[in-house]
């Protein structure tokens, strides 16, 4: 399966047995991320001990013992082999680590001063990536974010209501893939600080033990790539392949799948909501995506079916070996990858007058160094069509004209 579809020449029949869609990530046009150092790459020093986030990372503030991980770190605060298991950054060389749930309502938060005050009545889109640490005993289904005029100092978990709750319909328990989360926020005006964490006490938090080998009583998450943009400056761009049409071999399947999973929801034309769709027949297929801030985009592709039983190579039925430089040889046509190629040409008495084990080898119309008579011959080709995963046997007449 491949993640990018490019136009294939006619000689290859444009046939791929299993394809993926190409989707462009959300991008922001002429906008500035209001979160400085949102990926924690800018640092004062490399992490070597627990709770060093604030002392290591520029611009950010920690509440309680937030951890910092960087490729330059040591003592378990390096990556990808961290104190809490194996994990690469979403991108770059660093990420943060916070405890979001424990048996004694212990929480950790990260806080940053935005580059400018938020404007009253303006909608903003907050997004960040999270990953569930291998060592985490608990999993939760939501994290909160709070916008405030001044830095938060006292968070009462029993009563505090964050500005937004980034909630999913499932537990955040993926220890391999970074998951995007976030939400839209309409500012009241003057907010300058952003704080991220779980603001709810244990009674108000949905938590389940998903790793019996994890640290008892702890839900531990990595955070990376925090961003905040004005929502009306965000463009959701979805592109389905480089053409409007894809082709499928009869009897095979086509997997339609985005090349990233930076969207919150996916809705296909048949009502399914998975990140991919398996297609077995021709038709028009449409996908609508929605990001974490409820911005939508859609695109569609037409899938047509084709008989692939004759393989990806073409063979002419006549050629004129007269030395004029035009149509002087007989050979297989097509640039598709093949294996175990064999081509034989027979005369009317069944004698082999030409044989090749390379699809690029051509017959010039001679046998034993002499011109063969003007006549109709029979060719037979065997090869393995790599793209279609098919063993092909084809043949037909070839006529020499002079």
VENSULDA-V302823 format. One line per field, one symbol per residue. ss: DSSP state (~ for helix, > for strand, _ for the rest). burial: 1 if it has 9 or more other C-alpha atoms within 8 Angstrom, else 0. A space follows every 50 residues. Layout:
BEGIN
ss->???
burial->???
END
This chain:
BEGIN
ss->_________~~~______________>>______________>_______ __~~~~>__>>>>___>>>>__________>>__>>_______>>>>>>> >>______>>>>>_________>>>>>>>>>>___>_>>>_>>>>>>>__ _____________>>>>___________>>>>>>>>______>>>>>___ _~~~__>>>_____>__>>>>>>>>>>>>>~~~>>_________>>>>>_ ___>>>>_______>>>>_______>>>>___>>>>>>>>_____>>>>> >>>>>>_______>>__>>__________>_>>____>>>>>>>>>____ _>>>>>______>__>>__>>____>>>>>>>>>>____>>>>>>>>>>> __
burial->00111000101101111111111011000000011111111010011101 11110111011110111111101101111111011110100011111111 11001111111111001111011111111111111111111111111100 00000010010111110000111110011111111111111111111111 11000110001001001111111111111110111111111001011111 00111111100111011100000000101111001111111110011111 11111101011110010111100000011111010101001111111000 01111110100110111000000001111111111111010110001111 10
END
